[in-house]
Amino acid sequence: MTRARQVRLTVSAIRQEIFKVSGVSSQGAGSAAGRLFHRVAENALTEGHPACWKSVLDGELNADAWIEALYEHALGPELTRQHAFLRENGEEVLTLWRGVQSFARWFCGILAEAVRSGLLGYDGQAGQWTGGQSLFQSEWELETIFSQPHWTHPVVVSGRLDQVIRVAPDRFCVIEFKLGGGHCESDAAQACLYREMLGRGGGSAAIVCFGGEPKPQETLLAGALIEQELPVLLALIGALAGVTPFTGQGHATAPGTRETTTHSEWPKKASPAELEIERQLLRALAEFGAEARSVDEPLVGPAFVRYQLEPGRGVTAGKIERQGPNLQMRLRLHEEPIIQRSGGRIAVDVRRPDREAVSFSSLRSEIDARKTDCGNSSAVAGVDINGRVHFIDLAGGCPHLLVGGTPGSGKSEWLRSAVASLLITNTPDSLRLVLVDPKKNAFSELAGSPFLWRPDSLVDSVGESCLSLVEQMAEEMSRRYELFKQAGADDLARYRQKTGEVLPRVVCVVDEFADLLLAGGRRQRDDLERGFVRIAQTGRAAGIHLILATQRPSRQVVSGILKASLPGIIALKVANRIDSGVLLDQSGAQNLLGKGDLLLSVGGDPVRLQAPRLIEEDRLLIFRHPNAMAL
């Protein structure tokens, strides 16, 4: 039986697209603090956790006692593990602590109201709560199929909502928690989307922001408003998934931009040999006691085939995930397959024997579409298995990047492609580069380029000259913030709007960060690290960005404080699980295939991409004459 192709999206990807289109450059509290807050909130609502409300609170609903338990069993241990973040981000930690306290008092208020309404009760004799099982549901994994008559394929949207409060069998409220001020457009769209995924009957949605003000800020989105927003959301989903007849024309975009987000060549139809591998895969899993069934057509990308499975009856997802070494041996694969959860399914990625490349020139229309009169802040990252072209927005949620990969992984090639995509969508008025190229072969063609920030900002040696450049960038950052203060502006874009003066973005790319950091003595290393950390923590609004790449993503090279300040990760093939853990906080990058096969992480689950290949002739033309390459 033929299975209809389904394109898959996550709620976080949809939210990020809304954020990018809105044109703002700040999301309130830092992403690290936001992740910690959501982890604490999850613990607070997870039955059996020592900080769960059911474990701590009795009929008196003592919020202060619960706050103490939340710190002892949830927040405190997290801060201990992330001591570098605690030491260098005092203001964010204070916002986080205020948010946790505000959340505890707010939720106690919800519980008190439920008790008054008779929906919840406390049995003092048994020492337990009654009625809360159907009232609250937290960290709910959702997956919904959306379709429209004019779409070429259905779209599967998956995500995890923070909480649902159900006041009757057909009445519920979706609640999204935010730390700090949040971002109203994307927050509202995210809440509305989760409400739609749960079903329309009697549902509403709310956004609750903690930590930004003494009291939580609540925004209720009534059902009527959600119904009005639904067509806009569906248009965005269709365009982002590439299933509308005219991809990129069906949703609102930022002024002067045009979105084209699909690469029509992928995924391809599985060959008979690739279907045979699927049959062998399922047989092998059954032999190992991890039965599974195929739930959709295999997705054939440039480098690998993704087999989409569902665990059999009584089989846990974890049992299948642990079969990588066994499958490698049984299927005689060159490397262990990458097995991960994806949208409520198990995805098993297996190398293609007839691997293909993604050419940079084939993405040129998508890259050109991002040109505006004020330049472009998005660098191409790669193409996913569904054919979507992913970009990293330096002005949005990913102002700085850490790139890691062994020799042969495609690290320098990825850096060149990212720089090339910025060059052809900017002019020297909107973009300047600082390039550290110890190997003297990544960016040598840019010597003398008008895109260089200063004549000496292409550095092919490590030492005092690099430290001087870092200090100069920090001084420029301070100078810009003084200009912003005088103009009453918050960031680069608003300064341009208020004054009409165009300050170029400054992007610093270091091709081998370890060589730079370890070349001098201890004092020079500390000075360099402090300079990079300072820029990473406060450079986004000033339009100064870092892309730091290394072959050795060890703790000695990438300190905890630096890692916490770099929200974007490009993980190419690394040597071992430890290096993967340094980059991604999880294993997996050690099993990538090299030559541009990568995992992109920007605050959420990593996305597997194939980086484009920029041939030498095109690279020379772009680096020397960025706007002359009409493909």
N, C-alpha and C positions, 0 to 999 in steps of 0.2 A: 504494500500500500504506500502510495506517495504521500510524504509528509510536507505540508505547506511550510515554506520558509518563514521564520519569525525573526524580526530584528529585535535586539535586546538593548534596553537603556536602563540606567539607574536614576533614581530620584536626585542623587547628588550631582550627576552630570547635567540634568535638566536645570537644577538650581544654579550650577556654575555658569551655564549658558545665559540665564536670566541676569545673573550678576554681571557678566561680561558685557551684555548688550546695554545694561543700564548706564555704563560709563563711569561708575564711581570707583574709587581706588582704595576703599577701606571697609573692612567688615567688623569693625568694633574690636572687641578683645582679641588678643592673639590666638592663633589656631591651637597652639600647645595648651594654653589655658582653657580654651573651649573644649578640647578633647578630654582634659582632666575633669572638667565640670560634668560632662556627659557620662564619664565613667563613674563618678561619685553618684550622680542621679540614678544611674542604672543599678548600682549596688544598693542604693536606698530603697529601690522598688523591687528588688529580686528576692523572692521568698527563699529563706534559708541562709541568706548572707547575714553576718552578725550586725551589720548596720541597717538591715531592712526595718522598715517602720513596724512591721508585725513583731519583730524580735525585740524591739526596744520600747515601743509605746504601749501603755495600758490605757484604761478608760479616761485617765486624767489628761492625756495628750500633752505631755510636758515637752515642748519644743526644745528647751534648753538641754534637756537630757539627751534628746535625739541628736542635736548638734554636736554634743560631746562625743557621742558614739560614732557619728559620721566622720569626725576628725580622727578618732582613734583607729577605726577599722577600715576607712576608705581613703580620705584625703591625706592623712598623715603618712601612711605607707607609700602612696604615690609620690608625694613630695620628697620623701627620703630617697626613693629610687631615682628621682630627677633633680638631684641637689644642685646641678649646674643651672637648671632653669630657675630654681628657687633663688639662687644667689644673684643672678643677673637680671631678673625680671620682677623686681619688687612691686611695681605698680600693678602688673597683671596678676601677680599672686594675691595682692590685696583685693582686687576685683573678684578673683576666684573665691576667696574666703567669704567676702560679702555675699557673693552669689549663692554659696552653699548654705549660709545661714538664712538668707532670704527664701531659698527654696524650701528649707525645713519648716519655716513658719507658715509659708503659703500652703504647703501640703497639709500641715496640721489643721489649717482653716478649712480645707476641702474635706478632711476627715470629720471635723466637727459638724459641718453642714450635712454630711451624709448621715451622721448619727441622729441629728435633729429631724431629718426627713424619714427616719426609719429604714434607710437602705443599708445601714451598717450598725453593728452592735458589738459590745465587748462583754464576754462571759467572764465575770470576775472569778467565779468558782473554778472554772476550767483554765483561766488565765490565757484566753485566746480570743481573737476577733472572729466574728461570724458575718457572712454576707459580702465580704470583700472580693470573693473569687470572681464574681461576674461584674462587679462594679468597676474595677481597675484592671487594665491590661497594659503592660509596659514592654518596651523594646520588642515590638511586634514585627516580625518579618512578613512583608507583604509582596505579592506578585500578582499583577493584573494585566490582562491582554486588552489593549485598545485597538480599535480599528475604525476606519471611515470608508465610505463607499469609493472615494477617489484615491485611496492609498493603494500602493502596489503590493504591500505586505502588512500583516498585523504587526504591532509593536508590543513587546513584553516589557513592562516597566516594573522594576523591583526596588525595594528599599526597606528601611527599618524606621518605623515611627516611634516617637518617644513615649507617648501614653494615650490611651483612650479611656475616657470616663463614660460609662454607659448608664444612663438614668432610667431607661426603660428598654424592653426588647427591641423597639424600633427607633430609639432615640439615643444618640451618642454624640460625644464631642471629641474630636481629634485635637491633641495638645502637643505643640512643639516647644521645647525648651531652648532658650538662647541665653548666652552669657554676654553681658554688656548691652550695647545698643542694638545689635543685629543690623540687618539690611532689609528694609520693609518690603520691597518688591519681591525679592527671592524668598524671604521668609513666608510671606503670604501665599505665594505660588506653591511653595513646598507643602504648607498646611492644607491648601485647597486640593492639591493633587492626592495627598494621603486620604483626605475625606472621600474623594471620588473613588479611590481604590478600595475603600471599605464598603461602598454602596451608598446610594443617595437617600434612602429612606430616613427622614428625620434627622439627618446628621448636620453638624456644624463643625467649625474649626476655631482654634484659638492659638495665639502666639503669646508666650509668657517670657519676658526678658528679666533676668536676674543679675544683680551686681552693678548695673549702671546707675541705679538710683536707690535711695534707702528702701523703697517699697518696690515690689515687682511691677513691671508695666505690662498690663494685660490688653490684648487686642482681640476682640471677638469678630469672627467672620461668619455672618449669618448665611443660611442656605441660599437665599436669593442672590446675594453677592457672589457666592461661589458659582452659581449657575451662569451668571453673567461672564465670569472669568473663564469658564470651561472651554468655549470655542477658541479663545486665545491660547490656552494651554495645549489643546489638541493640535492647533496649527504649529506651535513650537515643537511639540513632540514629533509630528510628522516630518517637519523640516530637518530637525536634528538627527532623526533616524534615517533620513534619506529615502522615505517611502512616498513622498509627494511627487507628482509628475514633474514639477519644476522646483527641485530642491533649492532651498535658500530663498525663495520668493514668497513663502507662505507665512512669514512671521515678521514682526517688527524688529528692525535692527537699529543700531546706533547710527546717528547722522553720518552720512558719507561712507558707510560700510555696506558690504554685500556678503551674505553668508552662503557658501557652497561647501558642504561638509562631507560629501561622499566621494569615494573613489570607486567608480562603477565596476572595475575589474574584479573586485573581491566582495564576498567569497565566491569561489568557483564550485562547480558541481564535483562531487567526489567521483574519482575514477573507480573502476572495478577493483583495482589493487587496494585502494584506500578503504573501500567497503569490506574487503576481505580482512584487512587489519582490524576493523571494528568487530567482525565476527570472532576473530581470534582473541581480541581483548575481552569480550564478554565471556568467552569460554574459559579464559585464564582466570578471570575474577571468580567465576563459579567454582573452579577447582580450589581456589584459595578460601572458599567460604564467604566470599564477598559478592554475592550475586547482585547484578544490576541489569537494567534494561535500557535500550536506547530510546530517547524521547523526541528526537528530531534528526533531520539530516545532518551529517557531518559538515562542519564549516571548514572549507579549504582556504587557508591564507597563503601568503607568499612563502613562509618558511615551515609552517606546521599545519597539521589537521587537528581540529578540535572535535572530539567525540563527546556528545552531550548525553549524560546518563542520569538515571534515577535509581537510588538504592532499592534493592529488592525487599520483600517483607522481612522485618526483623533485623535488617542490616543497617548499621549506623553509617553516617557519612564518613566518620573518622576511620572506620575499618577500611573503606575503599581508599581513602587518602593515604593510608599507610602501605599500600600495595605497590608503590613506585618501584622499589628495587626488585621485587618479584616480577613485575611486568617487564622491566628492562631485560631480565634474564630470559623469561619465557618467550618474549616477542623478538629477542635478539636485537635490541635497539642500541644505538651508539651511546645514548645517555638516558638517564632516568626520566620518564615522562613527567611533566608538571601536572599535578592533580590538584584542583582547587574547587571551591564552591563558587558558583556563579548564578545569581538569580534563582535560588532554590533548586539548582541542579548541581551535578558533579561534572566538571569539565576536565577531560583528559587530553592533554596536548602532546602530539607525537610528531616528530620531525618528518617532513616530506623528503623522500629520496631525490625528487626532482625540484629542488628548491629554486625559487625565482626571486629576482630583485624588484624593488620598488624604485623607479627612477625619480630623481628630483624633478625632472622636466615634466613628468606626468602629473605632478601636484601644482604646477605653476599657476593654473587658473584659480585654485583654492587660495594660494598665497597672494596672488595679485588682488583677489577680492577684498583683502584686508587693508588695502591702501586707503588712506584718508588725506585730507588737506593738511592735517596736523601730524602725519606720519602714522606709524603702527608700532604697537608694543608687543605683538604676538610673534613668537618664534615657532616654527614647525617642529613637532615632536616625533611624529610617525603616523602610520596607518594601522588601525586595529583590524581584527579578523572580519568584521562586518563592513569593511571598506570606508569607515569614517576616518577622516583626517583630523588628528588631534593637534591643537596648538597650546603653547604655554604662554599665558598672558602675564607679562612682567608688571603691568599696571594693575592687575587684579589680584587673584588669590595666590599667585606664584611669583613674587618679586625676586627671589633668589633660588639658585639651584645647586645641588650637589650631584655630580656625575661620577660614577664609578665603573670601572671595567678593566679587565686584563688586556695585555697586548693581543690584538686580533679580535677583540670584542666589538670594535667599531666605534670606540670612544672619540678619537680625533675626527673621524668621519662625521659622527653626529654633531660635534661642535661646529664643524665647517658648514654643515647643512643648516643648522640653527642660525649661524651668523649670516649665511647667504640669504635666508628668508627675511631677515631683518634689513639687510642692505637693499634688496629690491623693492621694499615697501617703505623706504625712508629716503630722506635727503640728509646731507650733513647738517642742515638746520635742525632736524628733529632727532638725529641719532649720532652719537660719538662712541668710539670704542677704545677700551684699554685692553691690550692683548699681551699675555705673558706666554711665550712659546719657547720653552727651554730646548725642545728637540729641533727647533729652527725649521720645521717643515709643515706646520699646521696652517700658519697664516703669513708666510713669507711674502706672498703676492700682495699683501696689503701695506707693505712698506711705502711710505709717502702718500697713502690714501687720504683724501680730504675727510674721510670718516673718522680718522684717528682724533682722539680728544686733544692730544698735544703731539708735536712732532716726535717726542721721545716715548710715546705711549705704546709702541710695539717693542717689547723687551724680549730678547732671546738669551738672556743670561739671568741668573738668580743672584741676589745680593742686595746691596744698599739701594740700587736704583729701583728695585721693586718696592722696598719699604718706603722710599720717597714718594712713589706714585700712590701707594695706599694712603699715606698721610695727606697728600694733596687732594685725593678724592674725599677724605673725611673733612678737610677744610672747605671744599666746594659744597659739600652737604650742609655744613653749618652756615655758609654764606647764603645758600638758597633758602634755608629756613628763616634767616633774617629778612630776606626779600619778601617771603610769604607773609611774615608778621607785619611788615610795613604796608603790604597791599591788602591785608585782611583775608588772605587765602590759606587754605588748608593743604593744598598739594599742587603738583605741577599743572594739572589740567585747569584748576580753578585760578591759578596765577595767570595762565595764558588768557582765560576768559576775562579776568578783571583788568589786566594791563595791556593785553595785545602782544606782549613780548613772548617769544618762543625760546624756551630753554631746552636744549636737546637732552634726551635721555642719555645717560652714560652707562654703558654695559661693559663690565670688566670680566674678561674670560681668561681663566688660568688653565692651560692645557695639562700641566702636571703639578698639582698643588703640593704633593709630597716633596718633590725636588725643591720647590721654592721654600717650603717650611723648614726642611731639614738641612738646607745648605749652609746656614750660618750657625752661630753659637746660640746658646740658650736665650740670651737677651734679645737677639734679633728675632728668634722664633716667637717669643712672647709678645714682642712689639707688633709683629705681623699679625699674629692671631687676634690680639686686641683690636687692631685696626679693622680686620675683616669682620669681626664680631660686631663692632660698633656700626659699620656700614650695613651689615645684615639686619640689625635690630631696628634701625631708624632710617634706612635709605630709601624705602619704597616711595613715600610721599614726595621726596625730593627728586625722584626719577633717577636714582643711582642704584644699579643692580649688579649682582655677582653671579657668575657661573663658574664654579670651582670643580675641576675634574682631577681624578687621581686613579692610578693603577692600583694603589694600595689603600683601600678604605679601612684602615685599622684604627683602633682607638688612639694610637700614638699620633696619627695624622688628623683624624676627624674627632676632635674632643666633643664631649657631651654638650658644652655650651655652644660650640659652633654648629653642631648638628641640630640643636633645638632652634637655631636662628635661621635655618635654611628650610623653608616649607616644602620645596619641590625636590624630588629625587628622580634621577634617571639611573636605573640600575641595569647595566649591561652584564654580560657574563663575567662572573667573578670566580676566584680560585676555590672558595670553599664556603661552607655554611656560616662560618664566623663572619667573613666579609659581607655576606648577604645580610646577616643580622645587624651589622653596623649600619648598612645602608637602609634597609627596609624594616628593621625590627622583626624580621622573620626570614626563614630560609626560602629558597626557590631560585634566586638569581644564579646560583652555582650550576643549575641545570639548563640555563639558557643556551642558545645554539651559536652564539657569536655572530659576527658580521652584521651588527645592527639590530639583533633580536634583543628587546629590552622590556623592562617593567617601569612604568611611569606611576609615581605616587605623589599626589598633591592632597594630602590630608585624609584621603579615604583608602579603599582597597586598591592595590596596584592594578593597573591596566596593562595588558601585554600588547606591545606595538612592534612594528617593523620600521626602522628608520629608513629614510630615502637614501639612495646612492647618488652622490653628486660626482659625475665623471669629471676628469681633469679639465677637458676643454670648456665645459660649462663653468667650472669653478674659476678658472682663469678669467673668463669673460665677466662673470658676476663680480669678482673681487676687484677687477680693474675698471669695469664699466657697468655698474649695477643695473642701470635702467636700459641697457642696450640689448638685453637678451630677450627677444620676442620669440617665444616657442609656440 
